[in-house]
């Protein structure tokens, strides 16, 4: 890899860090190409990405970003999982690590907040951004439905009383 390619990779990593809500650092303990491909596909489906990078280039890319704290975690064969949604990358990595012992979670960061292994696992148990949006919309929609039902009810009661009187008059 020549100097220009390294500069391009550092610029690409820096832009990835700038756009990411979370970075999860993993240690690759002998993942095969097929296993790595499966992980990348799962990441893409979740709106996240996984890449293996040279630690020195990743350290250079973190300079000037909120993720300088992960530099201590960049030792050995590491992979970087990133996503704009703070939960997506963590969920996929934790699920994949459960079924594959060749991927070890080292830690991560949400901005300048460093996460240890347990922090990444706790983050993975949280609902995703889309799930939270759905919950909020449901909560906002419920009061409107209740108000409409309450406003409609007196008219319905009057209609039932009038119908009962009409039935009595006909009888």
Backbone as a ProteinNet text record, in pm:
[ID]
protein_1_A
[PRIMARY]
XXXXXXXXXXXXXXXXXXXXXXXXXXXXXXXXXXXXXXXXXXXXXXXXXXXXXXXXXXXXXXXXXXXXXXXXXXXXXXXXXXXXXXXXXXXXXXXXXXXXXXXXXXXXXXXXXXXXXXXXXXXXXXXXXXXXXXXXXXXXXXXXXXXXXXXXXXXXXXXXXXXXXXXXXXX
[TERTIARY]
86.3	0	90.9	75.3	160.6	102.2	175.4	140.1	5.2	-24.7	-151.1	-269.3	-253.7	-360.3	-384.5	-275.9	-289.8	-361.7	-329.1	-394	-542.7	-575.8	-717.2	-791.7	-727.9	-789.6	-811.5	-713.4	-726.7	-840.5	-850.5	-958.8	-1094.5	-1101.5	-1226.4	-1265.6	-1167.8	-1194.6	-1237.5	-1172.3	-1206	-1349.8	-1393.2	-1531.5	-1628.4	-1589.8	-1673.5	-1690.7	-1580.8	-1588.7	-1674.6	-1666.5	-1743.4	-1893.8	-1933.5	-2074.1	-2130.8	-2047.1	-2090.6	-2141.9	-2245.8	-2297.8	-2228.7	-2170.4	-2100.6	-1990.8	-1882.4	-1775.5	-1750.7	-1760.6	-1734.2	-1605.6	-1511.1	-1382.2	-1387.2	-1353.7	-1352.2	-1214.2	-1185.9	-1059.5	-1090.9	-1021.9	-1037.6	-942.7	-998	-916.5	-916.3	-912.8	-906.7	-1036.8	-1110.6	-1233	-1196.5	-1271.9	-1248.9	-1310.4	-1280	-1335.2	-1487.3	-1536.4	-1681.1	-1750.1	-1690.7	-1748.5	-1747	-1638.3	-1627.2	-1730.1	-1753.8	-1853.8	-1993.6	-2023.3	-2153.5	-2171.8	-2068.1	-2074.5	-2097.7	-2027.3	-2044.6	-2186.1	-2242.4	-2378.6	-2478.9	-2463.3	-2552.7	-2540.9	-2419	-2397.3	-2468.5	-2451.3	-2513.6	-2665.9	-2722.3	-2867.6	-2916.7	-2832.9	-2870.8	-2836.1	-2776.5	-2738.6	-2606	-2522.4	-2391.8	-2283.1	-2158.1	-2048.6	-1941	-1865.3	-1755.1	-1634.7	-1523.6	-1401.3	-1281.2	-1184.9	-1057	-961.1	-886.2	-794.9	-665.6	-561	-435.5	-456.3	-408.9	-428.5	-365.5	-248.6	-182.8	-263.8	-321.8	-403.9	-532.9	-590.9	-712.2	-682.3	-566.8	-529	-514	-452.4	-435.7	-572.9	-663.6	-796.8	-880.2	-855.4	-934.3	-892.2	-774.6	-728.7	-824.8	-868	-960	-1105.7	-1133.3	-1272.3	-1303	-1426.9	-1467.7	-1420.2	-1362.8	-1327.1	-1178.5	-1108.4	-967	-949.8	-1054.9	-1046.4	-1030.7	-1066	-1055	-912.7	-821.3	-683.9	-620.5	-655.3	-599.4	-649.9	-764.2	-822.9	-766.8	-699.5	-648.6	-514.3	-519.9	-400.3	-430.3	-342.5	-362.6	-453.9	-501.3	-588.3	-729.6	-758.4	-886.2	-974.3	-1103.3	-1202.2	-1284.6	-1333	-1411.7	-1552.7	-1649.9	-1790.7	-1847.9	-1911.3	-1964.6	-2107.4	-2183.2	-2317.8	-2362.1	-2449.2	-2504.8	-2601.3	-2679.2	-2767.2	-2678.7	-2684.8	-2595.6	-2612.1	-2716.4	-2742.2	-2714.4	-2727.4	-2723.8	-2594.4	-2480.6	-2353.2	-2332.6	-2366.5	-2349.1	-2436.7	-2561.2	-2651.8	-2596.4	-2552.7	-2505	-2378	-2286.3	-2160.4	-2186.3	-2271.5	-2299.2	-2368.3	-2464.5	-2532.6	-2435.7	-2347.7	-2252.3	-2150.6	-2106.9	-2007.8	-2065.3	-2197.3	-2259.7	-2245.8	-2252.2	-2248.9	-2110.3	-2016	-1883.7	-1778.2	-1701.5	-1601.8	-1472.6	-1466.2	-1346.3	-1354.1	-1463.8	-1479	-1497.2	-1404.5	-1407	-1434.4	-1528.4	-1559	-1457.1	-1389.6	-1287.7	-1346.6	-1430.8	-1491.1	-1543.8	-1556.3	-1605.9	-1622	-1694.6	-1717.8	-1842.9	-1910.6	-2020.7	-1973.9	-1922.9	-1863.1	-1738.4	-1729.3	-1612	-1632.8	-1744.9	-1772	-1720.4	-1624.6	-1565	-1654.1	-1672.2	-1751.7	-1662.6	-1677.9	-1608.6	-1696.5	-1657.8	-1732.7	-1875.6	-1892.4	-2026.8	-2108.3	-2043.7	-2112.3	-2164.5	-2085.7	-2129.5	-2246.4	-2238.4	-2347.8	-2474.1	-2460.9	-2577.5	-2638.5	-2553.9	-2601.1	-2678.6	-2634.8	-2699.7	-2839.7	-2866.8	-2999.4	-3101.1	-3054.8	-3146.2	-3220.9	-3341.7	-3413.7	-3343.3	-3357.2	-3293.3	-3365	-3306.9	-3364.1	-3501.6	-3517.4	-3646.7	-3752	-3712.1	-3806.1	-3849.6	-3755.3	-3789.3	-3882.7	-3857.3	-3945.8	-4087.7	-4100.1	-4230.7	-4303	-4229.6	-4288.9	-4338.1	-4256.7	-4295.1	-4418.2	-4422.2	-4538.8	-4663.3	-4648.6	-4761.5	-4809.9	-4715.1	-4752.8	-4820.4	-4772.7	-4834.1	-4970.9	-4987.9	-5113	-5221.6	-5184.9	-5282.7	-5370.1	-5316.1	-5403.5	-5500.3	-5457.1	-5545.9	-5662.5	-5636.5	-5741.3	-5840	-5786.9	-5873.7	-5959.9	-5902.5	-5978.7	-6090.2	-6061.3	-6163.2	-6275.7	-6240.7	-6341	-6429	-6368.3	-6443.5	-6536	-6488.8	-6572	-6687.1	-6665.8	-6766.8	-6872.9	-6836.3	-6924.3	-7054.8	-7056.7	-7185.7	-7282.7	-7235.2	-7321.1	-7378	-7298.7	-7343.4	-7449.8	-7430.9	-7530.5	-7663.6	-7659.8	-7782.5	-7852.4	-7777.2	-7835.3	-7901.2	-7838.8	-7897.5	-8026.8	-8030.5	-8151	-8263.5	-8232.6	-8334.7	-8385.8	-8296.7	-8337.3	-8427.7	-8398.1	-8482	-8620.1	-8625.3	-8754.6	-8834.5	-8768.1	-8836.5	-8891.1	-8816.3	-8861.8	-8982.7	-8985	-9098.6	-9222	-9201.3	-9313.5	-9374.1	-9293.2	-9342.2	-9416.1	-9382.8	-9441.7	-9576.1
-117.1	0	123.5	209.1	327	441.6	548	662.1	724.5	734.3	793.6	705.7	574.1	482.6	491.8	504	518.4	648	755.6	884.6	876.4	807.5	789.7	707.7	601.3	516.2	593.1	673.3	754.1	854.5	918.3	1014.9	945	825.9	749.7	709.1	662.4	625.1	746.8	859.3	981.4	1023.6	1015.9	1051.6	950.1	822.9	720.1	749.4	784.8	816.8	940.6	1037.9	1161.3	1135.6	1036.5	1007.5	901.9	837.5	723.4	764.1	692.9	711.4	618.8	511.8	415.1	347.3	313	232.5	116.8	-6	-125.1	-187.7	-209.8	-268.9	-417.3	-499.4	-644.3	-699.1	-814.4	-881.9	-1003.9	-1012.5	-1121.9	-1233.8	-1346.2	-1457.4	-1571.6	-1536.4	-1638.3	-1656.7	-1549.6	-1558	-1595.9	-1687.2	-1721.2	-1612.6	-1615.9	-1518.8	-1533.5	-1655.5	-1680	-1623.5	-1644.7	-1592.7	-1440.7	-1383.9	-1238.4	-1181.9	-1251.1	-1207.5	-1212	-1317.2	-1327.9	-1210.7	-1178.9	-1066.5	-935.3	-913.3	-790	-778.5	-889.5	-888.3	-852.9	-914.3	-883.7	-737.2	-685.3	-543.9	-454.9	-485.1	-404.6	-404.9	-521.6	-532.7	-446.4	-429.4	-350.3	-202.3	-165.8	-26.5	8.7	-90.9	-71	-119.5	-104.9	-154.5	-216.2	-307.5	-374.6	-369.5	-327.9	-324.8	-356.8	-418.8	-445.9	-341.3	-279.7	-173.9	-186.1	-131.3	-127.1	-36.5	-82.5	-7.3	131.5	143	274.2	371.8	323.7	411	449.4	354.7	385.5	487.8	475.1	573.7	712.4	719.4	848.9	905.9	819.6	864.3	914.2	863.4	907.8	1045.6	1091.6	1223.7	1331.3	1416.7	1523.6	1480.5	1355.3	1308.5	1277.3	1242.2	1207.8	1067.7	992.5	852.8	830.7	932.5	913.8	819.1	802.1	715.6	568.2	527.7	386.1	347.7	442.5	411.5	305.3	302.8	202	61.4	52.4	-77.7	-134.5	-51.5	-93.3	-163	-289	-370.8	-507.8	-558	-688.9	-681.6	-796.6	-800.1	-752.1	-626.1	-568.3	-537.5	-533.2	-493	-381	-291.8	-177.8	-189.1	-190.6	-192.2	-55.2	6.5	141.2	148.4	241.2	268.4	404.5	468.3	596.5	574.3	465.6	427.2	372.3	429.6	386	241.1	173.8	38	-68	-32.9	-131.6	-212.8	-146.7	-220.3	-309	-258.5	-337.7	-462.2	-448.8	-564	-673.2	-634.9	-734.6	-802.3	-724.5	-782.9	-878.9	-839.5	-925.4	-1053.9	-1044.1	-1164.3	-1255.1	-1196	-1276.7	-1342	-1269.7	-1323.8	-1439.4	-1440.7	-1551.3	-1682.4	-1675.9	-1797.5	-1827.8	-1736	-1755.6	-1712.1	-1808	-1776.2	-1717.3	-1699.6	-1641.2	-1489.6	-1432.2	-1287.6	-1247.7	-1171	-1127.9	-978.1	-938.1	-796.4	-738.8	-633.3	-570.1	-452.3	-375.6	-257	-168	-40.7	51	190.1	273	409.7	464.8	548.2	629.3	772.4	829.2	961.8	952	1036.7	1031.7	943	871.4	778.4	640.6	591.9	461.2	352.5	244.7	130.9	8.8	-62	-189.2	-298.1	-423.2	-533.7	-535	-518.8	-519.8	-400.3	-287.5	-169.3	-192.7	-259.9	-291.6	-390.1	-489.1	-586.3	-519.1	-426.1	-352.8	-266.7	-206.1	-124.6	-210.4	-333.1	-423.1	-464.2	-457.1	-495.6	-383.3	-262.8	-150	-157.8	-98.5	-97.8	-8.3	-43.7	34.6	167.7	253.6	385.2	373.2	281.1	262.2	210.4	119.1	68.2	179.9	264.9	377.3	475.8	501.4	590.8	533.6	405.7	341.1	350.4	332.3	343.3	484.3	582.5	722.6	758.3	713.6	741.7	676.1	554.1	486.4	561.6	612.2	688.5	819.6	883.2	1008.8	985.5	874	843.4	799.5	733.5	681.4	791	903.2	1006.8	1063.8	1079.2	1131.4	1035.4	906.9	807.4	812.1	825.9	833.5	959.1	1070.2	1196	1183.1	1124.8	1106.8	1016.8	912.4	821.6	893.3	973.8	1047.6	1149.6	1219.6	1319.5	1255.2	1136.8	1067.2	1003.2	967.8	892.5	964.9	1093.6	1157.4	1155	1177.9	1171.2	1031.8	931.3	792.4	760.9	814.4	792.8	857.3	979	1048.1	968.5	919.6	841.5	714.8	647.8	525.8	557.8	670.1	709.4	741	816.8	850.3	724.6	631.9	506.7	426.9	427.1	355.7	419.4	555.3	624.7	596.6	594.3	567.5	425.6	332.5	193.4	180.5	257.4	254	315.7	423.9	491.1	401.3	324.1	233.7	115.1	81.4	-36.9	-14.4
0	0	0	-101.4	-108.4	-25.2	-18.1	67.4	29.8	-98.4	-143.6	-103	-114.8	-74.1	76.3	151.9	297.3	331.6	262.3	287.2	253.7	144.7	107.6	212.8	261.6	362.6	493	531.9	653.6	637.8	522.4	497.8	501.1	443.2	443.4	585.3	663.4	802.5	884.8	862.1	935.7	907.2	781	748.2	808	812.5	875.2	1023.1	1090.7	1233.3	1256.3	1166.7	1182.9	1170	1089.8	1065.1	1158.7	1239	1318.6	1455.8	1499	1633.9	1732	1680.2	1764.7	1683.1	1752.1	1693.3	1789.1	1738	1818.9	1767.5	1858.3	1822.6	1855.6	1756.8	1776.1	1744.3	1797.6	1768.8	1683.4	1572.3	1478.7	1519.4	1565.2	1611.1	1509.8	1382.2	1277.8	1202.4	1181.5	1101.4	958.5	901.3	761.7	673.9	548	454.3	448.5	449.7	444.6	568.7	687	810.4	810.8	764.5	756.6	659.6	550.2	452.5	513.5	588.6	655.2	751.6	826.8	920.8	846.4	738.3	660.4	603.7	556.9	501.7	611.2	728.9	840.8	881.1	878.6	911.9	810.5	682.8	578.7	592.1	623.6	641.1	756.7	858.7	976.1	960	847.7	826.4	891.5	910.3	973.3	877.8	919.5	836.7	925.4	865.4	934.7	844	899.1	818.5	906.4	843.5	907.9	855.7	946.6	907.1	986.8	931.5	1007.2	1128.2	1242.3	1366.3	1360.5	1299.4	1294.2	1209.5	1099.6	1015.8	1087.9	1161.5	1237.7	1347	1411.9	1515.8	1455	1338	1271.2	1234.1	1189.5	1148.1	1265.2	1386	1501.6	1551.2	1511.3	1555.3	1505.8	1596.7	1561.7	1560.7	1599.3	1608.8	1755.2	1781	1917.8	1958.1	1865.4	1890.5	1920.9	1964	1998.6	2116.8	2196	2314	2277.6	2156.1	2120.3	2080.8	2076.1	2035.3	2123.2	2252.6	2342.9	2309.4	2244	2209.6	2079.5	2002.3	1871.1	1884.3	1928.7	1945.3	1887.3	1804.9	1745.4	1624	1577.5	1459.3	1494.8	1466.6	1506.6	1386.3	1413.8	1315.5	1374.9	1290.9	1335.9	1279.8	1368.8	1328.9	1359.3	1260.9	1279.2	1227.7	1287.3	1237.5	1288.1	1211.5	1253.9	1369.5	1364.2	1473.7	1585.3	1704.9	1812.3	1855.1	1810.7	1856.8	1749.5	1623.2	1514.2	1510.9	1511.2	1501.8	1623.4	1740.6	1863.3	1860.7	1815.1	1809.8	1718.7	1600.9	1504.8	1556.7	1611.4	1660.5	1776.3	1870.4	1985.5	1940.1	1849.9	1799.4	1724.8	1643.4	1567.1	1661	1763.5	1857.6	1939.5	1959.9	2033.5	1957.4	1825.5	1745	1688.9	1705.9	1648.7	1749.2	1799.5	1901.8	1845.5	1714.3	1653.3	1643.3	1692	1696.2	1841.8	1891.5	2031.5	2036.6	2120.5	2138.1	2236.2	2194	2277.5	2354	2288.4	2348.5	2238.2	2269.3	2168.8	2225.7	2153	2197.3	2130.9	2207	2154.4	2170.2	2062.7	2073.8	2160.4	2261.5	2348.7	2470.2	2477.1	2587.2	2550.2	2625.9	2598.9	2659	2584.1	2629.3	2644.2	2755.7	2768.4	2706.1	2721.2	2661.3	2714	2844.4	2902.6	2855.4	2833.5	2781.7	2640.9	2557.7	2421.9	2426.5	2515.7	2528	2580.2	2672.9	2724.2	2614.1	2534.7	2422.8	2323	2303.2	2208.2	2254.1	2383.7	2433.4	2420.4	2391.9	2378.2	2246	2238.7	2112	2010.3	1883.4	1778.1	1759.4	1681.1	1655.9	1590	1495.8	1430.5	1528.7	1618.8	1718.7	1812.9	1852.6	1939.8	1870.5	1742.9	1667.2	1660.8	1637.3	1632.8	1766.4	1875.2	2008.4	2034.1	1997.7	2020	1936.8	1812.2	1727.5	1786.6	1837.2	1901.3	2024.1	2104	2223.4	2186.1	2080.9	2038.1	1975.3	1907.7	1839.8	1938.6	2047	2142.8	2203.3	2252.7	2308.2	2205.1	2081.6	1977.9	1954.8	1955.8	1938.7	2054.7	2176.2	2293.7	2290.8	2250.2	2242.3	2139.9	2025.4	1922.1	1973.1	2045.7	2100	2202.6	2289.6	2392	2327.1	2226	2158.6	2081.2	2030.1	1951.7	2042.9	2164	2254.1	2288.8	2326.8	2358.8	2240.4	2120.9	2003.2	1984.8	2010.8	1999.9	2104.3	2226.4	2332.5	2294.7	2242.5	2201.7	2091.5	1996.2	1886.6	1939.7	2037.6	2094.8	2170.9	2244.6	2318.4	2220.9	2114.2	2014.8	1944.8	1916.9	1852.5	1945.5	2075	2172.5	2181.1	2182.7	2186	2057.8	1945.5	1818.9	1818.6	1875.4	1881.4	1972.4	2084.1	2176	2109.9	2035	1968.8	1862	1793.2	1690.7	1751.4	1872.9	1933.1	1992.6
[MASK]
+++++++++++++++++++++++++++++++++++++++++++++++++++++++++++++++++++++++++++++++++++++++++++++++++++++++++++++++++++++++++++++++++++++++++++++++++++++++++++++++++++++++++++

